[in-house]
């Protein structure tokens, strides 16, 4: 019997085995790498006790848009400012209105009668059908409007570019500006290291502003006078850490704060006193995201989060 | 006489082959010249792909590594609590070594005005470990990035850190634009 073919076959197999072992040895599999002497473990700061998570994700609404920018809830509808569009959708995710905007928006707020949309350096008012009723005078080249809040006939616009809050009447009359200094000789007011600067009224009509560089939520009188604040510099779940947090916030009907943070993305509820109440969505709900979701709440206490990177609106409801 | 000048088939084929050969030689020569005058390529780290694994510090053929931290000042928040400078969870924002992320104290914290600080990298001390980059990107604006510095990179044919990079963040870029600073280009 001719053994040559068998020998050739066995040699060939041996060569293949040697090649596979060699490739495996030099492969970049994590197990093949030596221990990293410079490892900086940040994962431990992202873990959350599951007992603290008291909300569940109940619904996801995918948005047919390229770049969502802002979210508001009013009149049992969701209002989304995106691309150069205003979209109005029902809570079931059905689009009921769509209107073209004069520029790319940066934020939105809605009342019972009007929609106000912030663009980079100006604000425009719309009726609830999306028809523009007023385009207000631009504020200047340094302006970057990131948030709007309305109470009665007053509108406050947070301007991250100049680190100031502008005050308007809802018919567009400019009433003034303040920079967050607690006293005239204060060395600084609002510290805004990146374009995250949120402003909102709670259900008692109190004006709250996120001083993100100080990781603080500050309360002001309507005339811009500083009143009080709370903050918690804490890398764990209890507080805010890093640059520019809380990036977005809003209020639940009981006056609790709902906050969202960037980079280590998570959504939490704080009691009106500033103590952590519970977690809405831990970091694991945002495995690949780094942008803080915009927030909106309903009178029933549901929380809508606009996930900018997935282009989705995610509904969180109490368990 | 007219018949003598008439091109026969053999001459036609020979002429065609000579012409084709001529075009090929001239074309190849031109192409070689163009390539020799074309741009050179160097290795660089794509900061949007980098996962700050620390391999740049240990895998580069240079000691210390040719990879250094770079602060993209356009993006920097000049924060008092810089998460690329201070370890997570520090209580006092002072420059005590126990508070710092950098294992070689290669970051200088310079007061600008209340409450802003500038953070400069001392390249002589930086070993390219990426700890500060991870801290800045995970909790801050992400202005710290790792870059291969071409005043010391040997531009090896097969870059040792590119071979070890788990996220394939190291690639060839034209030598006339050798750096990939985050503020100059956006995530693709």
Interface residues (C-beta under 8 A of the other chain):
Chain A: X28 X30 X33 X34 X36 X37 X38 X39 X40 X42 X45 X187 X188 X191 X193 X194 X213 X215 X233 X234 X235 X236 X241 X242 X243 X244 X263 X264
Chain B: X52 X53 X54 X55 X57 X58 X77 X78 X79 X80 X81 X82 X83 X88 X89 X101 X103 X113 X114 X115 X129 X130 X131 X134 X135 X137 X138 X139 X140 X141 X163 X164 X165 X166
